[in-house]
Amino acid sequence: MEEILNTNARAVLEVLRVSQKHPTAFDVYEAVRLTRHRIGLATVYRILHQLTEQGLIKELAYGSGYSCLKWIC
């Protein structure tokens, strides 16, 4: 089943796709803000959660509340 992604979600996914490392949620937020100037941090977190639930990305937990994200498409 193909999921329909809005412009913000596509921007978040693109940041993860082109990343050379496993960025944190805040790293993703800062990168997305370069093109989506009005996007909020809460929106990025919500999108990351949705993309994780859809199986498009994976959260890599490193303990102490620190985690990074990985594009798995």
BELVENMO-V97220 format. One record per residue. N is the residue number from 1. RES is the residue in three letters. PSI is psi in whole degrees, 0 to 359 (NA if undefined). OMEGA is omega in degrees with one decimal (NA if undefined). Layout:
BEGIN
N:RES:PSI:OMEGA, N:RES:PSI:OMEGA
END
This chain:
BEGIN
1:MET:130:-179.7, 2:GLU:127:178.6, 3:GLU:143:176.3, 4:ILE:123:-178.8, 5:LEU:136:176.7, 6:ASN:177:-175.7, 7:THR:318:179.1, 8:ASN:316:-179.9, 9:ALA:321:177.3, 10:ARG:322:178.5, 11:ALA:317:178.0, 12:VAL:313:-179.8, 13:LEU:323:179.0, 14:GLU:320:176.8, 15:VAL:316:179.7, 16:LEU:323:-178.2, 17:ARG:319:-175.4, 18:VAL:354:-177.8, 19:SER:138:177.8, 20:GLN:355:179.4, 21:LYS:183:175.4, 22:HIS:98:-174.0, 23:PRO:156:171.2, 24:THR:170:177.3, 25:ALA:321:179.8, 26:PHE:323:175.1, 27:ASP:316:179.0, 28:VAL:314:179.0, 29:TYR:311:-179.0, 30:GLU:320:-179.8, 31:ALA:319:-179.9, 32:VAL:325:-179.8, 33:ARG:340:177.9, 34:LEU:330:-179.8, 35:THR:332:-179.6, 36:ARG:76:-169.2, 37:HIS:332:-174.6, 38:ARG:2:-179.1, 39:ILE:141:-179.9, 40:GLY:160:179.4, 41:LEU:319:179.2, 42:ALA:323:177.7, 43:THR:317:178.6, 44:VAL:315:178.0, 45:TYR:317:179.7, 46:ARG:317:178.7, 47:ILE:316:179.2, 48:LEU:319:177.9, 49:HIS:315:179.9, 50:GLN:317:179.3, 51:LEU:325:176.3, 52:THR:314:178.7, 53:GLU:327:179.8, 54:GLN:352:178.9, 55:GLY:15:-179.4, 56:LEU:334:176.5, 57:ILE:165:178.9, 58:LYS:137:176.0, 59:GLU:129:179.5, 60:LEU:106:-176.6, 61:ALA:133:-179.3, 62:TYR:12:180.0, 63:GLY:166:180.0, 64:SER:30:178.5, 65:GLY:8:-178.3, 66:TYR:128:176.3, 67:SER:156:177.2, 68:CYS:173:-175.7, 69:LEU:150:-178.9, 70:LYS:131:175.2, 71:TRP:128:-176.8, 72:ILE:13:179.6, 73:CYS:NA:NA
END
